[in-house]
Amino acid sequence: MTSAPSIRHALDADEPFDGYLMQRLHHFWGLPVRHGHMNPSWHLRLFRAGKGRCEDRLYDQHFVCDGPTRRLKGLLLDYQLVDLERWTATHNRWSTAEAQEILRSLREDELGRDVLRPSLFGDPRQRKRWLKNRVWYRMPLLVRPFLFFLYSYVLKGGFLDGRMGLVYHLLHAFWFRFLVDAKVLELRLKEQGRIFTDTLPPRR
């Protein structure tokens, strides 16, 4: 069931909430990704005018709301109707932003930024952000994509989505997440002056 009935009820009711969280159901190749790391995935997608804003992040941005919020029933259907050519091109760009965001988060105090507040005891988004900042970002580079695949495909049941699930979780772990780690490593090596990828002479 979609979130439409719950949205209509929330709009009609006089409730003391400034924002509403919806559970997003991601699609790949036009098929729902019902298992793996994407589920459950909660997002703030409905809020009162002037009460919501996008957080200050380069990648994986959430809308945030200072006032009280609650979860809506139903699903927010996220259809990404793209082929692998576009999927990989898009995630290549996102991997650069995520690599920069990882280094930024490790070096800066997020208390001074307008971001979603990480909290192990907060809403689902806050718990996921806490785990990402406190655990994922501090795991060894180039190792965590393998652990991510094990978690998402095996422990979270990604294999239950069949052939589509195999393709999706392999790409997400070993194309996107591994590429993110490689770019983090590359940025660090550039800062140390150990590689000069922007100044290599052209091949003859």
N, C-alpha and C positions, 0 to 999 in steps of 0.2 A: 504494500500500500504506500502511495506517495504521501508527502507532507501536506498536500493541498487542503484536505479537510481541517487539519490542525491549524494551518495558517489562517484559514477563514475564521475559525473559532477564536483564535488569538486576536485577530483584527476586530472582531465584533464584541469581544468581551472587554470589560473594564478591569484589566489586570494591572497589578503594581510592578510590572516588569518592563525594563528598557530594552531587552534583547532576548532573542530566542535561538537556541542551538538546534541544528538539524543533523541527523545522521546521513552522511553521504555514501551512496553506493556507486563506486567507481566502475566504469565499463572499459573494456579493451577488446578491440575487434568487434565492437557492437555487442559483446557478451558481458554479463555482470561478473565482476570479480568478488565473489562471495566469501572467499577465505584468504588468509594471509594477513600481512601486516596492515593492510588498508581497513580492516574491520575489527572493531567499530572505529569509524572516523567521524568525529563531531566537528561541526563548523558553525560559527555565528553568521547567519545569512539573513536574519530579519531583526531590525532594530529601529527604535524611534528616531525620527529625523533629528540630527544634531547630537545623538547619543553614541554613535558608533564611528569608528575610524580604523584605518588600516595601520598595522604596527610598522615600526621602523626596522624592517629587515630586507635583505637583498633577495632572499628566497624563503619559501614556505611561510608566506605571510598569512596571518589571521586577522580578521576584524576583531577589535576589542571594544568592550563596553564597560564603563565604570559602574553603571547601575546594576540592579539585580537582574538576573537572567534565569531562564528555565529551559528544559529540553522539550521539544515537540515530538509527538508521535509520528510514525511514518518515515519515509525515506526521501532524500533529495537525490534524484537520479542524475548522475554526472556522465553524460555521453561524450566521450572523446572519439569522434568518428574520423580517425586519421589512420593512414597506413604507416608501415614501419619506417619508410623514408622520412616522413615528417615527424614521427614519434622520436626517432633517434636524433634528428636535427634539433628538435625542441629541447630534448633532455641534454644534449651537448651544451646548449646555451645555459640551461639551468644548472648544469654541473659546475660551470665557471662561477656562477653566482653563489652556489652552495659552498664551494671551496673558499671563496672570499669571506663568506659569512662565518664559516667555521673558524678561520683565523681571527676574524673580527671579534667573535664571541669569546674566544679563548684569551684575547688580549685586552678587552674592554670590560668595564663593569656595566652590566646591562641595567643596573638601577638608574643610570643616567639616560637611558634610552626609552622611547615610548614603545614598549614591546609587551607582549602577553606575559604576565607574571608567572614564572615557573613555580609549581607547587605540587609536591607529592600527594597532598590531600585536597587539591582543588578539583575543578571539573576535568573531564577527559582530556581536553586540549592542554590544560596546565600540567597534568601528570605526564603526558607525552613530551611536552617541552622540557620538564624537569629531567626526565630520563635521557632526553637527547643531549641536554647541556651537561649534565653531571656524569653520565655514563657513556653514551655513544661517542661524543666528541673526544673523550679521553681514552678510548680504546686504541690499540695499535693500528696505525695506517696499514692498508693493504691486507690486513687480517680480518677486519670487521665485515667486509662484504661477504666473506665465506660464512661468518657467524650469522649475518643477516639472512642469507639464503636458507641456512639451517632453521633459523627461527621462523621465517615467513612461510617457506614451502613445506617444511616438515612439521614443526611444532604447532604452527597456526593452521595447518591443513590446506595450504595452497595447492597441494597435489589433487585435492578433491575437485578442483575446477578443470581437470582433464588436460588436454593438449594445450588449450589456450592458457591455462594456469602455468604450465611448464614454461611456455615461451615468455609470458609476462614476468614471472618471478626470476627466471634466469636473466632476462634483460635488465630488470630493475636492480638486481644484485650485482651482476658481473658486467653490465654496460654502464648503468648510471652510477651506482654506488662505488664501484671500483674506479671509474673515471674521476669521480669527485676526489677520492683519496689520492689518485695519481696527480691531480692538479694541485692539491694541497702540498704534496711533496715537491712538485715542480716550483711552486711559489716560494717555498722555503729555500730551495736550492738556489733560486734566482737571487733571493735576498742575501744569501751567503756568498754570492759571486762564484758559485761552483758550476753553473751552467749559464749559457748566454744564447738562449733560443731565438732571441729577436735580432741577433747580430751575426748569425752564421752566414758565411759566404754562400752564394748560390752554387749548386752542383754544375759541373761542366758536362 
